[in-house]
Amino acid sequence: MGCLQIFLPGIGSCVAFLLGILSLFAGSQRQFLPQADLLTVSEKYYLFHHTPLMPSFKLHTGGAGGQGAPDYFSIYTMSYCTGYQETYISDETTNATSTKNEIVDCSDRTVLFTFNPGEAIIKAMGTPSGSLSPDSWPSWITDDFEALAPTNTAMVLLMILGTTASAISIGIRIWTVVCARASENSRPPMYPGRPASSFDLDIPPSSIEFLAYLASLLTFAIASIIASVITTEFVKLINKSGSGCGVSATTGTSFMGMVWTAAVLQALTTANSLVAILRYRAQHCRCDWDESASSESVEQKPLVGGE
């Protein structure tokens, strides 16, 4: 139990670090956490063509490998993936059908990631330049994503800082335990014939370690709040502005679960570290006060039989 108490802050930060890495690199490959998207944009009703007077949009879905545009785009923190929906019969007796999502391609990841729907569709369809332009996509939806770009970049930077602070706190915790262990082993025994004192399990976090925990907590918490705003308010905005042209957006749940779990773990770790620091200082202050009080009482004790 004592060893668990020593490494408990490091364990919490280690899990938060892994969750931060997974959240940042989700969607960098087709099979790497495809369900951990920030949001998914679906297009159901378009076949791209427009007239000089009034553009009309319709997306023809030809399935994976077909000639049509993709059915949906999964938006991640630093990249996006292109996917198609395949309908198949799940129960032959009732002819019940189900839909299967298949991701076929993902973009390169970058911290300054901006999703442009028009350019993404052109890239997915392989349309030669001049036959289809990004203007064929509803411009107001593209404007919404361009307005989202600075917010998404801020969220990514905060997640990187939180993940880095978690890694630093893990390194400091390991170094603190190793140094304390080496100090205990080098200490001479208190009594002849007996081994040196046992390893002190009550090792409070240092000030730098606590600041690393606190920095990781704040950055993960702010990033989680930003992600919550994106997955709620921005999704509502896309659904409202895209309702007339068949564009819809859904919220990714796995990503939100990971970032909020990392924030909660760092909050518990920071609180545990603060309690350990306060308890350690209170115990040592009490011991110092008792020693000073006992020394003063010895000095003030009158001599017996002396005048």
C-alpha positions in Angstrom: 0.0 0.0 0.0 2.9 2.3 0.8 4.5 1.8 -2.6 1.2 2.5 -4.3 1.0 5.7 -2.3 4.4 6.7 -3.6 3.7 6.0 -7.3 0.0 6.9 -7.3 0.6 10.5 -8.7 2.9 9.0 -11.3 0.3 6.4 -12.3 -2.4 9.0 -12.7 -0.1 11.2 -14.8 1.0 8.2 -16.9 -2.6 7.4 -17.8 -3.3 11.1 -18.6 -0.2 11.2 -20.7 -1.3 8.1 -22.7 -4.8 9.5 -23.2 -3.3 12.8 -24.4 -1.1 11.0 -27.0 -4.1 8.9 -28.2 -6.3 12.0 -28.5 -3.7 13.9 -30.5 -2.8 11.2 -32.9 -6.2 9.7 -33.4 -7.1 9.6 -37.1 -3.5 9.9 -38.3 -3.9 6.4 -39.8 -7.0 4.7 -41.1 -7.0 2.0 -38.4 -5.7 4.2 -35.5 -8.7 5.0 -33.2 -11.1 5.9 -36.1 -13.9 6.3 -33.5 -12.1 9.0 -31.6 -13.1 11.8 -33.9 -14.0 15.3 -32.7 -17.0 15.4 -35.0 -18.3 13.8 -38.2 -19.7 15.7 -41.2 -22.1 13.8 -43.4 -23.4 14.8 -46.9 -26.4 12.9 -48.1 -28.2 14.6 -50.9 -25.7 16.2 -53.3 -24.6 15.8 -56.9 -22.2 18.6 -57.5 -23.3 21.0 -60.2 -24.2 24.7 -60.3 -25.8 27.2 -62.6 -24.7 30.9 -62.9 -27.8 32.1 -61.1 -28.5 29.7 -58.3 -26.1 27.0 -57.2 -27.7 23.7 -56.3 -25.7 20.9 -54.6 -26.3 17.2 -54.5 -23.8 14.6 -53.5 -23.9 11.3 -55.3 -22.5 8.4 -53.2 -21.1 5.6 -55.2 -19.7 3.6 -52.3 -16.1 2.7 -51.7 -14.2 2.7 -54.9 -17.1 4.3 -56.8 -17.1 7.5 -58.8 -19.1 9.5 -56.2 -18.0 11.7 -53.5 -17.4 10.3 -49.9 -20.4 9.9 -47.6 -18.7 11.5 -44.6 -15.6 13.2 -43.2 -14.4 12.4 -39.7 -12.7 15.5 -38.2 -9.9 14.9 -35.7 -7.7 17.3 -33.8 -4.9 17.4 -36.4 -6.3 15.6 -39.5 -9.4 14.3 -41.2 -10.4 11.0 -42.7 -12.6 10.2 -45.7 -15.2 7.5 -45.4 -18.0 5.7 -47.1 -21.1 4.0 -45.8 -22.0 0.5 -47.0 -25.5 -0.9 -46.4 -25.8 -4.6 -46.0 -28.4 -7.1 -44.9 -27.9 -8.0 -41.2 -30.8 -10.4 -40.9 -31.8 -12.5 -43.9 -35.1 -13.6 -42.4 -36.5 -10.1 -41.8 -34.3 -8.4 -44.5 -33.1 -6.0 -41.8 -30.3 -3.7 -43.0 -27.4 -2.1 -41.2 -24.9 0.5 -42.2 -21.2 0.0 -42.0 -18.7 2.9 -42.0 -15.4 2.4 -43.9 -12.6 4.9 -43.8 -10.5 4.8 -47.0 -8.1 7.7 -46.6 -6.7 10.2 -44.0 -4.9 13.5 -44.5 -1.5 14.4 -43.1 -1.6 15.6 -39.5 -0.6 19.1 -38.6 -0.9 21.3 -35.6 -2.3 24.2 -37.7 -5.0 22.0 -39.1 -7.9 23.6 -41.0 -10.6 21.5 -42.6 -11.8 22.7 -46.0 -14.8 20.6 -47.1 -14.6 21.7 -50.8 -11.0 20.9 -51.2 -11.4 17.6 -49.3 -14.1 16.5 -51.6 -12.1 17.4 -54.7 -9.1 15.5 -53.3 -11.3 12.4 -52.5 -12.9 12.4 -56.0 -9.7 13.0 -57.8 -11.4 15.6 -60.0 -9.0 17.4 -62.4 -8.5 21.1 -61.8 -11.1 23.2 -63.6 -14.0 20.7 -63.7 -14.9 21.1 -60.1 -13.8 23.9 -57.8 -14.1 24.3 -54.0 -16.8 27.0 -54.7 -19.1 24.1 -55.6 -19.4 23.4 -51.9 -21.6 25.7 -49.8 -19.4 28.6 -49.0 -21.1 29.3 -45.6 -20.1 25.9 -44.3 -16.5 26.4 -45.4 -16.6 29.8 -43.6 -17.7 28.0 -40.4 -14.8 25.6 -40.5 -12.4 28.4 -41.3 -13.7 30.3 -38.2 -13.2 27.1 -36.2 -9.5 26.8 -37.1 -8.0 29.1 -34.5 -10.1 27.6 -31.7 -9.0 24.1 -32.8 -5.4 25.1 -33.0 -5.6 26.6 -29.4 -7.1 23.3 -28.2 -4.4 21.2 -29.8 -1.6 23.4 -28.3 -3.2 23.1 -24.9 -3.4 19.3 -25.2 0.3 19.2 -26.3 1.2 21.3 -23.3 -0.9 19.1 -21.0 0.7 16.0 -22.3 4.2 17.4 -22.0 3.5 18.5 -18.4 2.3 15.0 -17.6 5.5 13.5 -19.0 7.6 16.0 -17.0 5.7 15.2 -13.8 6.3 11.4 -14.4 10.0 12.0 -14.8 10.2 14.1 -11.7 8.3 11.6 -9.6 10.6 8.7 -10.7 13.7 10.9 -10.0 12.4 11.9 -6.6 11.8 8.2 -5.6 15.2 7.1 -6.9 17.1 9.9 -5.1 15.2 9.2 -1.9 16.0 5.5 -2.1 19.7 6.3 -2.8 19.8 8.6 0.2 18.2 6.0 2.5 20.7 3.3 1.3 23.7 5.6 2.0 22.6 6.5 5.5 24.5 4.6 8.2 22.6 2.3 10.6 21.2 3.8 13.8 22.4 0.9 16.0 25.4 -1.4 15.6 24.5 -4.7 14.0 21.2 -3.4 12.5 20.6 -2.4 8.9 20.0 1.2 7.9 16.6 2.7 8.3 13.9 1.5 6.0 12.9 3.4 2.9 10.7 6.4 3.8 7.4 5.9 2.0 6.1 9.4 2.9 7.8 11.3 0.1 5.8 14.5 -0.7 6.0 16.0 -4.2 8.5 18.8 -4.7 7.4 22.2 -5.7 8.4 21.7 -9.4 6.5 18.4 -9.5 3.4 20.0 -8.0 3.6 22.8 -10.6 3.8 20.2 -13.4 0.7 18.5 -12.1 -1.1 21.9 -11.8 0.0 22.9 -15.3 -1.2 19.6 -16.8 -4.5 20.0 -15.0 -5.2 23.5 -16.2 -4.2 22.8 -19.8 -6.2 19.6 -20.0 -9.2 21.2 -18.4 -9.2 24.2 -20.7 -8.7 21.9 -23.7 -11.6 19.7 -22.6 -13.9 22.8 -22.2 -13.0 23.9 -25.7 -13.6 20.5 -27.1 -17.0 20.4 -25.4 -17.9 23.7 -27.0 -16.8 22.5 -30.4 -18.8 19.2 -30.2 -21.9 20.9 -29.0 -22.3 24.5 -30.3 -20.3 24.0 -33.5 -22.2 20.9 -34.4 -25.5 22.7 -33.8 -24.2 25.5 -36.1 -23.3 23.0 -38.9 -26.7 21.3 -38.6 -28.5 24.6 -38.7 -26.6 26.1 -41.6 -26.5 22.8 -43.5 -30.1 21.7 -43.1 -31.1 23.2 -46.4 -28.4 21.5 -48.4 -28.2 18.1 -46.8 -25.1 18.6 -44.6 -25.2 17.3 -41.1 -22.7 16.8 -38.2 -22.5 14.4 -35.3 -20.5 14.6 -32.1 -17.7 12.1 -31.4 -18.1 10.6 -27.9 -14.8 8.7 -27.6 -12.6 11.8 -27.9 -14.6 13.6 -25.3 -14.3 10.7 -22.9 -10.5 10.5 -23.3 -9.8 14.2 -22.8 -12.1 14.6 -19.9 -10.7 11.4 -18.3 -7.2 12.9 -18.6 -8.4 16.2 -17.0 -10.1 14.4 -14.1 -7.1 12.2 -13.5 -4.8 15.2 -13.3 -7.3 16.9 -11.0 -7.2 13.9 -8.6 -3.4 13.7 -8.9 -3.0 17.4 -8.1 -5.4 17.3 -5.2 -3.6 14.2 -3.8 -0.2 15.9 -4.2 -1.5 19.1 -2.4 -2.8 17.0 0.5 0.5 15.2 0.8 2.5 18.4 0.8 0.3 20.0 3.5 0.3 16.9 5.6 4.1 16.5 5.4 4.7 20.2 6.3 2.2 20.0 9.2 3.9 16.9 10.7 7.4 18.5 10.4 6.2 21.8 11.8 4.7 20.0 14.8 7.9 18.0 15.4 10.0 21.2 15.2 7.7 22.9 17.7 7.8 20.0 20.1 11.6 19.9 20.0 11.9 23.6 20.6 9.4 23.4 23.5 11.3 20.6 25.1 14.7 22.3 24.8 13.3 25.5 26.4 11.8 23.5 29.3 15.2 21.9 30.0 17.0 25.2 30.0 14.4 26.8 32.4 14.5 23.8 34.9 15.9 25.1 38.2 18.9 23.4 39.7 18.2 21.2 42.8 20.0 22.1 46.0 21.9 25.0 44.5 21.8 28.7 45.6 
